[in-house]
Amino acid sequence: MKQYNVTGMSCAACSARIEKAVSKVAGVTSCSVSLLTNSMSVEGSAAPESVIEAVKNAGYGASLKGRNQTAEGSSPEDQLKDTETPLLKRRLLWSLGFLVALMYISMGHTMLGLPLPPFFHENPVATALAEMLLALIVMVINQKFFINGFKGLVHRSPNMDTLVALGSFASFCYSTYALFAMTAAVKAGNPELAEVLLHDLYFESAAMILTLITVGKMLESVSKGRTTDALKGLMQLSPKEATIVRKGADGIETEIAVPVGEVKKGDIFVVRPGGNIPADGVVISGGSAVNEAALTGESIPVDKIPGDSVSAATVNMSGFLRCEATRVGEDTTLSKIIRMVSDAAATKAPIAKTADKVSGVFVPAVIAIAVITTIVWLLLDARFGYALARGISVLVISCPCALGLATPVAIMVGSGMGAKNGILFKTAASLEQTGRTQIVALDKTGTITKGEPKVSGILPAVGVTEARLLKAAASLETMSAHPLALAVAGYCREQKIWPDDVSDFKDLPGRGLSAVRDGKKILGGSIRFISGEATVPETLTSAAARLAEEGKTPLLFAEEGSALGLIAVADTLKDESAQAVGELKNMGIRVVMLTGDNEKTARTIGRLAGVDEVFAGVLPDGKESIIRQLKSQGSVAMVGDGINDAPALTRADTGIAIGAGTDIAIDAADVVLMKSRLTDVSAAIRLSRATLANIRQNLFWAFFYNVIGIPLACGVYIRLFGWTLNPMFGAAAMSLSSFCVVTNALRLNLFDMHSAKRDKKIKLKRMEGKRMSNELEKCVKVEGMMCPHCEARVKKALESLPGVTEANADHKTGNVKIRMSEPVSIDIIRKTIEEQDYKFLG
């Protein structure tokens, strides 16, 4: 995705016009324009030159982000700097000065009895000329409205500036005509007619419209600047200098202070107490407590020792750290966070599509309504000045800006709030979709549990010593990176038992490990896997069942077809897991747990956590299959941290990655939880719901304002209630509408996403109906099926089980899909398959 800066936009009609023009460029697959950040994101193979040319042809300007930044001295902070508000302030002050003089001349004397020079009393033409001159000065000061407005008209893409320019210009032109009529009346010796025409001038309206719209633009600009405060804050966290260690020709190390941009991967840098860490890296020596609040929002410092990772922009609180840089520049965690927040603001939420469609036709429709309004009042025998005033009111009260800002300002504030609290939404669509979640699927290891299992028991087989069992376990588990393997390997090291060399090592996901040691095949894994490969005595089988019921994971080991014994490993729940699940359920969300662990262990963990349903014995590819099934019952959010969770994270409506997980899981997810705290799942959903509610409020206000305001400006209510609208009040209403929308979005900054006090249960009737009408499904892996006859045997055996309505086997893939009217134990399914002389793999 390429990002561009866009200039010349004033309202939602502008962004809609640019999107339409760029979408027609060959090679562009999608285009999203943000009125809030004046940026555009384009996906596809189109050359940047073609995209920029299309924008220029539409009447706007564009440049590729990041190009020539160094030469121009433009940093990311400079790009977000509010340069528009100071210009608008100057314009407003000058406009107000001349407007006050104009209003004094036109209304001060007649309405308030304020004194005027004698020649104004004696000569109405002089009064009119003074009004025209002052109005003309205000129009020149605000010439940007006319330049952009009429340019849009020429390019057949009228925008908000077009409406303002037409309204002000029409007032000025009619008033100029009235001035000439006054001059003619004076020459004809009819001063009474000249006095009447003096009250038919709209020079003050022409100037007031421009000034009031500028007031609204300035208020909107100030508020828009505040919506990017979170992003600016993140950018300012990045340190400007780093102290790196360089070795001279004589071998002596020296410390050199360099700009952080010059730090390269592999450089050694040092950080003293109170200093900011300049790049992501690994601690080589030293120790300290590091405050990571800038990235995670967690105020409690984290202890760092050699081997631990550190991140850029975090603060060294106490000790001396010597680190090696592993990620620098745009690859650091901070840079990725900034990019995610920026991308979320540059993309569009699906909820904005309705407003975009309306904005595309809004301005031409308003111009047509204004013309029709003027004609209708003329046909009703109204004075031309009165009829024109109605048409001008329609032009200046209509506000496409409020429609265009309704969604992006809320998205920017919501994603910024999330980033400050360690919750990163990658796109606007993910921020919207998270709030619609009906089912949350949680991976067990590392998500519900701490992911730091410990050995809790050892049971050698009869005739096998504990040392022999641990020697075999160490030889196997040292080769694997699985959390359970790390626990066993760590325990063996503590017992001073070192691994032997092995060959032909195999990691069988969801089942176990195998290798060859001294010419003998050794195995380790679940009881289901080992039972199919070796003879397991009843004592070990019953012990494994008992340990599983206690929530522990029994790992069996075998050598040359004979069981060596089992090692029990226990992984404890995270402190906040039960609370997090409880909060999700209180929000009306169904919580399920997915794990490759055996069913008894999984159900024990599930019961402790309080989840609604447990899917046990799930292979990595099985998680994705279960997510697909759950999606038929409602919107699904998958929460995981491992490489094996990536397919499920991608398949889910919303993928949520625990920040301490693997880079692959984080890349596959839509939302990243930097704190790795499960309660942040409910916080993310809460924030998304609040943002969605805010967007709906903004859209309602934007639509409601125009639905009520345009008929009022047309004069529809005059016969009913006697209500009429002066063009000046119409301009005031237009200027305030956008300000109200932006201010409403800023209220999100006060939202407490961690408070469950205002949680509301979503309506689950539709989802529950689906759950009742849909049968349960399981997909199991079977080895040994060779032909359609084998498929038929497995199908017949499984369909004879109570609760199984249908079974479909595929001998080519080894998959058997089972549909059930009620839950059937996985152990019964395994036993049924094995009775037909086939191997059940999980």
Secondary structure as GFF3:
##gff-version 3
##sequence-region A 1 842
A	DSSP	beta_strand	2	7	.	.	.	ID=ss1
A	DSSP	alpha_helix	12	23	.	.	.	ID=ss2
A	DSSP	beta_strand	28	34	.	.	.	ID=ss3
A	DSSP	beta_strand	39	44	.	.	.	ID=ss4
A	DSSP	alpha_helix	48	57	.	.	.	ID=ss5
A	DSSP	beta_strand	61	64	.	.	.	ID=ss6
A	DSSP	alpha_helix	69	72	.	.	.	ID=ss7
A	DSSP	alpha_helix	76	80	.	.	.	ID=ss8
A	DSSP	alpha_helix	84	103	.	.	.	ID=ss9
A	DSSP	pi_helix	104	108	.	.	.	ID=ss10
A	DSSP	alpha_helix	109	112	.	.	.	ID=ss11
A	DSSP	alpha_helix	118	122	.	.	.	ID=ss12
A	DSSP	alpha_helix	124	141	.	.	.	ID=ss13
A	DSSP	alpha_helix	143	154	.	.	.	ID=ss14
A	DSSP	alpha_helix	160	187	.	.	.	ID=ss15
A	DSSP	alpha_helix	191	198	.	.	.	ID=ss16
A	DSSP	alpha_helix	203	227	.	.	.	ID=ss17
A	DSSP	alpha_helix	229	237	.	.	.	ID=ss18
A	DSSP	beta_strand	241	247	.	.	.	ID=ss19
A	DSSP	beta_strand	253	259	.	.	.	ID=ss20
A	DSSP	three_ten_helix	260	262	.	.	.	ID=ss21
A	DSSP	beta_strand	268	271	.	.	.	ID=ss22
A	DSSP	beta_strand	280	286	.	.	.	ID=ss23
A	DSSP	beta_strand	288	291	.	.	.	ID=ss24
A	DSSP	alpha_helix	293	296	.	.	.	ID=ss25
A	DSSP	beta_strand	302	304	.	.	.	ID=ss26
A	DSSP	beta_strand	309	310	.	.	.	ID=ss27
A	DSSP	beta_strand	315	316	.	.	.	ID=ss28
A	DSSP	beta_strand	321	327	.	.	.	ID=ss29
A	DSSP	three_ten_helix	329	331	.	.	.	ID=ss30
A	DSSP	alpha_helix	333	346	.	.	.	ID=ss31
A	DSSP	three_ten_helix	350	352	.	.	.	ID=ss32
A	DSSP	alpha_helix	353	379	.	.	.	ID=ss33
A	DSSP	alpha_helix	384	397	.	.	.	ID=ss34
A	DSSP	alpha_helix	400	405	.	.	.	ID=ss35
A	DSSP	alpha_helix	408	420	.	.	.	ID=ss36
A	DSSP	beta_strand	423	425	.	.	.	ID=ss37
A	DSSP	alpha_helix	428	434	.	.	.	ID=ss38
A	DSSP	beta_strand	439	443	.	.	.	ID=ss39
A	DSSP	pi_helix	444	448	.	.	.	ID=ss40
A	DSSP	beta_strand	454	460	.	.	.	ID=ss41
A	DSSP	alpha_helix	466	477	.	.	.	ID=ss42
A	DSSP	alpha_helix	483	494	.	.	.	ID=ss43
A	DSSP	beta_strand	503	508	.	.	.	ID=ss44
A	DSSP	beta_strand	512	517	.	.	.	ID=ss45
A	DSSP	beta_strand	520	525	.	.	.	ID=ss46
A	DSSP	alpha_helix	527	533	.	.	.	ID=ss47
A	DSSP	alpha_helix	538	549	.	.	.	ID=ss48
A	DSSP	beta_strand	553	559	.	.	.	ID=ss49
A	DSSP	beta_strand	562	570	.	.	.	ID=ss50
A	DSSP	alpha_helix	577	586	.	.	.	ID=ss51
A	DSSP	beta_strand	590	594	.	.	.	ID=ss52
A	DSSP	alpha_helix	599	609	.	.	.	ID=ss53
A	DSSP	beta_strand	613	615	.	.	.	ID=ss54
A	DSSP	alpha_helix	620	631	.	.	.	ID=ss55
A	DSSP	beta_strand	636	640	.	.	.	ID=ss56
A	DSSP	three_ten_helix	643	645	.	.	.	ID=ss57
A	DSSP	alpha_helix	646	651	.	.	.	ID=ss58
A	DSSP	beta_strand	654	658	.	.	.	ID=ss59
A	DSSP	alpha_helix	663	668	.	.	.	ID=ss60
A	DSSP	beta_strand	671	673	.	.	.	ID=ss61
A	DSSP	alpha_helix	679	714	.	.	.	ID=ss62
A	DSSP	alpha_helix	718	721	.	.	.	ID=ss63
A	DSSP	alpha_helix	727	746	.	.	.	ID=ss64
A	DSSP	three_ten_helix	747	750	.	.	.	ID=ss65
A	DSSP	alpha_helix	765	773	.	.	.	ID=ss66
A	DSSP	beta_strand	776	783	.	.	.	ID=ss67
A	DSSP	alpha_helix	788	799	.	.	.	ID=ss68
A	DSSP	beta_strand	804	810	.	.	.	ID=ss69
A	DSSP	beta_strand	815	820	.	.	.	ID=ss70
A	DSSP	alpha_helix	826	835	.	.	.	ID=ss71
A	DSSP	beta_strand	839	840	.	.	.	ID=ss72
###
